[in-house]
């Protein structure tokens, strides 16, 4: 099994920390978040990882080299400019296997990567999205009114529930080649929309009951550090 990890972003929302270190190399406990991801993939049966890098790319090469320390084969795909979350797939296309996982390099999760990948394969989908249930707390009274401005319902601080993308996907290579162009910016939501328009019902949304945290902001990063320290065995098996 093979994974493409997106590690080229500048991590602007985590400034000033990311001024000198890329976000995927931010430490969680004793190791960078990206190393936790790599070790999880290794433990799940993945043997090859491609790192899509841009900002401070030399730091990734110095830290991970060719993957010997972790027991993986690591290749590098270089971007000269930001390409979004799907654009890097085109630049790494010649290195990719028939089915491959794509994920952000700043996610702390207990997702069963092997089960997710195998569920995608057995479904024969063009693409699969790992999903997680999220509650959004609204700190205000929410008003529902009709066209005559009459009150229909008054909800005091409701909770809304959504299924959200975890930033982890699997693609079938020959189903997405027509949508990709090298060095052209493209995000995964836009890629999914193009697939869906041409192949209705070809994308699977696969939920898993697992922990998941995207380290997009400083508060998220602090919570990730806390969660990992509390229960390392949930994220990394001995």
Buried (B, 14 or more C-beta within 10 A) or exposed (E): BBBBBBBBBBBEBBEEEBEEBBBBBBBBBEBBBBBBBBBBBBBBEBEBBBBBBBBBBEBBEEBBEEBEEBEBBBBBBEBEEEBBBBBBBBBBBEBBEEBBBBBBBBBBBBBBBBEBBBBBBEBEBBBBBBBBEEEEEEEEEEEEEEEEEEEEEEEEEEEEEEEBBBBBBBBBBEBBEEBBEEEEEBEBEBBBEBBBEEEEEBBBEBEBEBBBBBBBEEEBBEBBBEBBEEEBEEBBEE
